Amino acid sequence: MSHDKDTFAEKGNKALFWACFLSLIATAFGFIIRSMVIGDWQVEFDLTETQKGEILGVGLWPFALSIVLFSLIIDNIGYGRAMGFAFACHLISAIMTIFATGYQMLYWATFIAALGNGTVEAVINPVVATMFHRDKTKWLNILHAGWPGGLVLGGLLTILLTTVGFDSWQYKFSLVFIPVIGYGILMLGKKFPVHERVEAGVSYKSMLQELGFFGALIIVSLMVYQVGALPATPPPSYVLWAIILVISIGFGVYVQSLGRPLFIFLALIMMPLATTELGTDTWISTLMEPEMTKLGLQAGWVLVYTSFVMMCLRFMAGHVVERISPLGLLACSATIAILGLTALSKSSGIGVLLAATLYAFGKTFFWPTMLGVVAERFPKGGALTMNTIAGVGMLSVGIVGAPFLGFFQDAKTASSLEAYDQANQTALVSTYTVSKNSIFGEYNAVDPVKIAESTDDAQKATITELVDTSKKAALQTVAIFPAIMLVCYLALILYFRSQGGYKVVHITDAHH
């Protein structure tokens, strides 16, 4: 096997790149089809909005478990074996989902899919960064065009099945097998490049030092708190913190490093970034369903349309990055995302599509450009720093982001129902809601079974109106996250300007 980093690009042999691209499409298929059939699951399996959020959330956070753990060992076990594990996860998950009998089976099938998704990115991000080491941000953006490309293709095929009469969600979810089997076939016999960190002779311990104590503290805290929430009776907080501190301090003592300050800062920024992009994408079809219904369109078209815009723009990332620095691009994207989310929360009619366009422009370059910045600034970190950043993003949105948006809708609807009851001397709360528990505490949620059993059309219409209002309000709330990001990116721009400007760090310069 050739270990020359340039042979893949210079000889035009991009077969491996396109195999990686298709594997990312497979992860997107599962994501969008799950978001488009979640309403069917709610009816068939009697799910609350928060339970829907928990299922959607578990489609994200286990990603971090596999992406971080595989990053620690992937240079030893090999990229090929890791991709075999991802393929098995995707296949098993799809079968479990199709034959699901309730909430628990859906939850664990989605969990397994997320493990496969994380393993895919644990492989493809460092592989592509190594193959195209001179244009990392450009090619990572092109690679990640596979994500919105998969959302578009998966969404269109799902809508097509509905149009031709295959309304069963089982038929729709079976579409996942197409890209999964496709990338499984394409990956057979492929030879992977050796990562630039390994080729440059940078030690394993030096890679760990880039993460350091504080980097470990962030990712371990998120992982332990999420895993700790799984039992029916979660362990006390002091037990979780004891585990977190033992692991993080032990890691810090071993590597003798607190971590790179810039990397720690970027890891913190990934939390609001992931919620802005993936948290919103997870819910967008449901949140925009009322307005899309008024236009006579299926709600899934919003995600399909914004994903198509993202796909096109990411393929053109090279031209954009040549004209504006990665941090400047991220700051511009955050500004546009704020405007887009605010517009979506207030628009109606055809204005929804215009607002969706603005939102799509805003979110397009977030994820791959952040990966590009980490790859360019911390080449010694190898697969670990790149994939830890992605893991932090997925964990934060899976633990807090997606469930929070569901909880916000439930809480907002419940408070609106209480206000309506007080103003009209009715009893909608006691009649149509049920008490539930989540990581945010106890809450009241509208019970879909009670709504379905009701014969009072006027009351059901009132509840529907209040639920729709709560959905739009959730989008306004999400706009807070890109606002936080904008402040952080502007601070980074000013910092690098004081240091002579943003520069790409090459592995030979970083290895002393």
C-alpha positions in Angstrom: 0.0 0.0 0.0 1.4 3.4 -0.9 1.7 5.8 2.0 2.2 8.9 -0.2 -0.4 11.4 0.9 -0.5 13.0 -2.6 -1.1 9.9 -4.7 -4.8 9.8 -4.1 -5.4 13.4 -5.3 -2.6 13.7 -7.9 -3.4 10.5 -9.8 -7.1 11.2 -9.7 -7.8 8.0 -7.8 -10.7 9.3 -5.7 -12.5 6.0 -5.4 -11.8 5.9 -1.7 -13.1 9.4 -1.3 -16.4 8.6 -2.9 -16.7 5.4 -0.8 -16.4 7.7 2.2 -18.9 10.1 0.7 -21.5 7.3 0.2 -21.0 6.2 3.8 -21.9 9.7 5.0 -25.0 9.6 2.7 -26.0 6.4 4.6 -25.9 8.2 7.9 -28.0 11.0 6.5 -30.6 8.6 5.1 -31.3 7.2 8.6 -31.5 10.7 10.1 -34.0 12.2 7.7 -36.2 9.1 7.3 -36.3 8.9 11.1 -37.4 12.5 11.4 -40.0 12.1 8.7 -41.6 9.0 10.2 -41.4 10.1 13.9 -45.0 11.2 13.7 -46.1 7.8 12.6 -44.2 6.3 15.5 -45.9 8.7 17.8 -49.4 7.5 16.7 -48.5 3.8 16.6 -46.5 3.7 19.8 -48.2 6.5 21.9 -45.2 8.8 22.2 -45.1 12.2 23.8 -43.1 15.1 22.3 -40.4 14.6 24.8 -40.2 10.8 24.1 -39.9 11.7 20.4 -37.1 14.1 21.4 -35.4 11.3 23.4 -35.5 9.0 20.3 -34.2 11.7 18.1 -31.6 12.6 20.6 -30.3 9.0 21.0 -29.8 9.2 17.2 -27.0 11.7 18.0 -25.2 11.3 21.3 -24.0 7.6 20.9 -22.2 9.0 17.9 -19.7 10.5 20.3 -19.0 7.2 22.1 -17.9 5.5 19.0 -16.2 8.5 17.3 -14.0 9.2 20.4 -13.3 5.7 21.4 -12.4 4.6 17.9 -10.2 7.7 17.5 -8.0 6.4 20.4 -7.4 3.1 18.7 -8.1 3.5 15.0 -4.5 3.9 13.9 -3.8 0.5 15.5 -6.9 -1.5 14.4 -7.1 0.0 10.9 -9.7 2.0 9.1 -11.0 -1.0 7.2 -12.0 -2.9 10.4 -13.7 0.2 11.8 -15.8 0.6 8.7 -16.8 -3.1 9.0 -18.1 -2.4 12.5 -20.0 0.7 11.1 -21.6 -1.4 8.4 -22.8 -4.1 10.9 -24.3 -1.4 13.1 -26.2 0.2 10.3 -27.5 -3.2 9.1 -28.6 -4.4 12.5 -30.2 -1.0 13.4 -32.3 -0.9 10.2 -33.7 -4.5 10.8 -34.5 -3.7 14.5 -36.3 -0.5 13.5 -38.5 -2.1 10.9 -39.5 -4.8 13.4 -39.9 -2.5 16.4 -42.8 -3.1 18.8 -42.5 0.0 20.9 -40.5 2.9 22.4 -37.7 0.8 23.9 -36.9 -1.1 20.7 -37.0 2.1 18.6 -34.7 3.8 21.2 -32.1 1.0 21.1 -32.2 0.6 17.3 -31.5 4.3 17.0 -28.7 4.0 19.5 -27.0 1.3 17.4 -27.4 3.4 14.3 -25.7 6.3 16.0 -22.7 4.1 17.0 -22.3 3.2 13.3 -22.6 6.9 12.4 -19.9 7.9 14.8 -17.6 5.1 13.5 -18.1 6.3 9.9 -16.9 9.8 10.8 -14.1 8.5 13.0 -12.8 7.0 9.7 -13.7 9.4 7.0 -12.7 12.7 8.6 -9.0 11.8 9.3 -8.8 9.8 6.0 -9.9 12.8 3.9 -7.8 15.3 5.9 -4.8 13.1 5.1 -5.6 12.5 1.5 -6.0 16.2 0.8 -3.7 17.6 3.4 -3.0 20.8 1.5 -6.8 21.7 1.2 -8.3 20.3 4.3 -11.2 22.7 4.8 -12.1 22.6 1.1 -12.2 18.8 0.9 -13.9 18.3 4.3 -16.6 20.6 3.1 -17.0 18.6 -0.1 -17.0 15.4 1.9 -19.7 16.7 4.1 -21.8 17.6 1.1 -22.7 13.9 1.4 -24.7 14.7 4.6 -27.2 17.2 3.0 -27.0 15.1 -0.3 -28.2 12.1 1.7 -30.9 14.2 3.3 -32.1 15.4 -0.1 -32.1 11.9 -1.7 -33.5 10.1 1.3 -36.2 12.8 1.8 -37.2 12.7 -1.9 -37.5 8.9 -2.0 -39.5 8.9 1.2 -41.9 11.5 -0.2 -42.1 9.5 -3.4 -43.1 6.4 -1.6 -45.9 8.3 0.1 -47.0 9.7 -3.2 -47.3 6.3 -4.9 -49.2 4.8 -2.1 -46.6 3.1 0.1 -47.6 5.0 3.3 -46.3 2.4 5.8 -43.3 3.8 7.7 -41.7 0.4 7.4 -41.5 0.7 3.6 -40.0 4.2 4.0 -37.3 3.1 6.5 -36.3 0.2 4.3 -34.8 2.8 2.0 -31.8 3.0 4.4 -30.6 -0.3 3.0 -29.7 1.3 -0.3 -26.8 3.5 0.7 -25.7 1.1 3.5 -25.3 -1.9 1.2 -23.8 0.5 -1.4 -20.9 1.8 0.8 -20.4 -1.7 2.1 -19.7 -2.9 -1.4 -17.5 0.1 -2.3 -15.3 -0.2 0.8 -14.4 -3.8 0.0 -10.7 -4.1 -0.8 -10.0 -0.4 -0.4 -6.5 0.7 0.8 -6.4 3.5 3.3 -3.6 6.1 3.6 -1.6 6.3 6.8 -2.6 9.4 8.8 -0.2 12.3 8.5 0.5 12.2 12.3 1.7 8.6 12.1 3.7 9.2 9.0 5.4 12.2 10.5 6.4 10.2 13.5 4.3 12.2 16.1 4.0 9.9 19.1 0.6 8.7 20.5 1.2 10.6 23.7 1.8 13.8 21.8 -1.6 13.3 20.1 -3.2 12.9 23.6 -1.5 16.0 24.9 -3.3 18.2 22.3 -6.5 17.1 24.1 -5.1 17.4 27.6 -6.9 17.5 30.9 -9.5 20.1 30.0 -10.3 18.5 26.7 -10.8 15.2 28.4 -12.9 16.9 31.1 -15.4 18.2 28.5 -15.9 15.1 26.5 -15.8 12.7 29.5 -18.3 14.9 31.4 -20.8 14.7 28.5 -20.3 11.0 28.0 -20.6 10.0 31.7 -23.7 12.2 32.2 -25.4 10.7 29.2 -24.6 7.1 30.0 -25.5 7.8 33.7 -29.0 8.9 32.6 -29.8 5.5 30.9 -30.8 3.5 34.1 -34.3 3.8 35.4 -32.8 5.2 38.5 -29.8 7.3 37.6 -26.9 7.4 40.0 -26.4 10.5 42.2 -24.5 13.4 40.7 -21.6 13.0 43.1 -21.1 9.5 41.8 -21.0 10.8 38.2 -18.6 13.6 39.1 -16.4 11.2 40.9 -16.1 9.0 37.8 -15.6 12.1 35.6 -12.8 13.5 37.8 -11.0 10.1 38.2 -10.9 9.6 34.4 -10.0 13.2 33.5 -7.4 13.7 36.2 -5.9 10.3 35.4 -5.7 11.3 31.7 -4.2 14.6 32.6 -1.5 13.1 34.8 -0.6 10.5 32.1 -0.3 13.0 29.3 1.1 15.8 31.5 -0.9 18.5 29.6 -3.8 20.7 30.4 -4.7 20.8 26.7 -4.4 23.4 24.0 -6.5 26.5 25.0 -7.7 27.2 21.5 -8.8 23.6 21.1 -10.7 23.8 24.4 -12.4 27.0 23.2 -13.4 25.4 19.9 -14.8 22.4 21.7 -17.1 24.6 23.7 -18.3 26.4 20.6 -19.3 23.1 19.1 -22.1 22.8 21.7 -24.3 25.6 20.4 -23.1 24.9 16.8 -24.4 21.3 16.9 -27.7 22.4 18.4 -28.1 25.1 15.8 -27.6 22.7 12.9 -28.4 19.2 13.9 -30.8 20.0 16.8 -32.9 22.1 14.5 -32.7 19.7 11.6 -33.9 16.9 13.8 -37.1 18.9 14.6 -37.5 21.1 11.5 -40.1 18.9 9.8 -42.3 18.8 12.9 -41.8 22.4 13.8 -42.7 23.7 10.3 -45.6 21.2 9.7 -48.4 23.8 10.5 -47.1 26.3 8.0 -46.2 23.8 5.3 -49.7 22.3 5.6 -51.2 25.7 4.9 -49.1 25.7 1.7 -50.4 22.3 0.7 -46.9 20.8 1.0 -45.5 18.0 3.2 -43.4 19.3 6.1 -40.4 17.1 5.0 -39.9 19.5 2.0 -38.4 22.1 4.4 -35.5 19.8 5.3 -35.1 18.5 1.8 -35.0 22.0 0.4 -32.5 23.4 2.9 -30.4 20.3 2.5 -30.3 20.8 -1.3 -29.0 24.3 -0.8 -26.3 23.1 1.7 -25.2 20.3 -0.7 -24.7 22.8 -3.6 -22.9 25.3 -1.4 -20.5 22.7 0.1 -19.4 21.5 -3.3 -18.4 25.2 -4.0 -16.6 25.5 -0.6 -13.2 25.7 -2.3 -14.1 29.0 -4.0 -15.5 30.4 -0.8 -12.5 29.4 1.4 -10.1 31.0 -1.1 -11.8 34.4 -0.6 -12.5 34.4 3.1 -10.7 32.8 6.1 -12.4 29.8 7.8 -13.1 32.0 10.9 -14.6 34.8 8.8 -16.8 32.2 7.0 -18.0 30.9 10.4 -18.8 34.4 11.7 -20.8 35.2 8.5 -22.6 31.9 8.8 -23.6 32.5 12.4 -25.0 35.9 11.5 -27.1 34.5 8.6 -28.3 31.6 10.9 -29.6 34.1 13.4 -31.6 35.9 10.8 -32.8 32.7 9.2 -34.1 31.1 12.4 -35.7 34.3 13.5 -37.4 34.6 10.1 -38.6 31.0 10.2 -40.2 31.6 13.6 -42.2 34.6 12.3 -42.9 33.9 8.7 -46.0 32.3 7.1 -47.1 31.4 3.6 -44.4 31.6 0.9 -42.3 33.6 3.3 -41.5 30.2 5.0 -39.5 29.1 1.9 -37.6 32.4 1.8 -36.8 32.1 5.5 -35.7 28.5 5.0 -33.3 29.6 2.2 -31.7 32.1 4.6 -31.4 29.4 7.3 -29.8 27.0 4.9 -27.2 29.5 3.9 -26.4 30.1 7.5 -25.9 26.5 8.6 -24.1 25.2 5.5 -20.5 25.6 6.4 -20.6 25.2 10.2 -19.7 21.6 10.8 -17.1 20.9 8.1 -15.4 24.2 8.5 -15.0 23.7 12.3 -13.5 20.3 11.5 -11.2 22.0 8.9 -10.0 24.6 11.5 -9.2 21.8 14.0 -7.4 19.8 11.3 -5.4 22.8 10.1 -4.5 24.1 13.6 -3.9 20.8 15.4 -2.3 18.3 13.0 -0.5 16.6 15.9 -3.9 15.7 17.3 -4.5 13.3 14.4 -7.9 11.6 14.4 -8.4 12.4 18.1 -8.8 16.2 18.0 -10.9 16.2 14.9 -13.3 13.5 16.1 -13.4 14.8 19.7 -14.8 18.1 18.4 -17.4 16.2 16.4 -18.2 14.0 19.5 -18.7 17.1 21.7 -21.1 18.5 19.2 -23.1 15.3 18.9 -23.2 14.7 22.6 -24.4 18.1 23.5 -27.2 18.1 21.0 -28.2 14.6 21.8 -28.2 15.1 25.6 -29.6 18.6 25.7 -30.4 20.1 22.3 -32.9 17.7 20.7 -34.7 16.8 24.0 -34.7 20.5 25.0 -36.6 21.5 21.9 -39.2 18.8 22.6 -39.4 19.8 26.3 -39.7 23.4 25.3 -42.7 22.6 23.1 -44.4 20.5 25.8 -43.7 23.2 28.5 -44.8 26.1 26.3 -48.0 24.2 25.3 -48.8 23.3 28.9 -48.4 26.9 30.0 -50.6 28.1 27.1 -53.2 25.6 28.1 -53.1 26.8 31.7 -53.5 30.4 30.6 -56.4 29.4 28.4 -58.1 27.5 31.2 -57.8 30.5 33.5 -59.2 32.9 30.9 -62.1 30.7 29.7 -62.9 28.6 32.8 -62.1 25.4 31.1 -60.1 22.3 32.2 -57.9 21.5 29.2 -54.8 20.8 31.3 -56.5 18.1 33.5 -58.4 16.7 30.5 -55.7 16.4 27.8 -52.3 16.4 29.5 -50.3 13.7 31.3 -47.4 14.1 33.7 -44.0 12.9 32.6 -40.3 13.0 33.7 -37.2 13.9 31.8 -33.6 15.1 32.4 -35.2 18.6 32.7 -37.5 17.4 35.5 -41.2 16.7 35.7 -43.4 18.3 33.0 -46.9 18.1 31.6 -47.4 17.1 28.0 -50.4 16.8 25.7 -51.5 13.2 25.5 -52.1 12.2 21.9 -54.4 9.3 23.0 -56.6 11.6 25.0 -56.8 14.0 22.0 -57.7 11.1 19.7 -60.5 9.9 22.1 -62.0 13.4 22.5 -65.3 14.2 20.7 -65.0 18.0 21.4 -63.8 19.4 18.0 -63.6 22.9 19.4 -61.3 22.0 22.2 -59.1 19.9 19.9 -58.9 22.8 17.5 -57.8 25.1 20.4 -55.1 22.7 21.5 -53.8 22.3 17.9 -53.5 26.0 17.6 -51.6 26.3 20.8 -49.3 23.4 19.9 -48.6 25.0 16.5 -47.7 28.3 18.2 -45.3 26.5 20.6 -43.5 24.9 17.6 -42.7 28.2 16.0 -41.6 29.7 19.3 -39.0 26.9 19.6 -37.2 28.2 16.5 -36.9 31.7 17.9 -35.3 30.1 21.0 -32.7 28.3 18.9 -31.5 31.6 17.5 -29.8 32.2 20.8 -27.2 29.6 19.9 -25.7 31.1 16.7 -25.7 34.5 18.5 -23.3 32.9 21.1 -21.3 31.5 18.3 -21.0 34.8 16.5 -19.5 36.5 19.6 -17.0 33.6 20.0 -15.9 33.7 16.3 -15.4 37.5 16.4 -13.2 37.0 19.5 -11.1 34.4 17.6 -10.8 36.7 14.6 -9.5 39.5 16.8 -7.1 37.1 18.6 -5.6 35.8 15.3 -5.3 39.3 14.0 -3.2 40.2 17.0 -1.0 37.2 16.2 -0.4 38.1 12.6 -3.5 36.4 11.1 -4.9 32.9 10.8 -2.4 30.4 9.5 -2.5 26.7 8.7 -0.1 24.7 10.9 1.7 22.0 9.0 2.7 18.7 10.7 6.4 19.4 10.2 6.0 22.8 11.9 4.0 21.3 14.8 6.3 18.4 15.5 9.3 19.5 17.5 
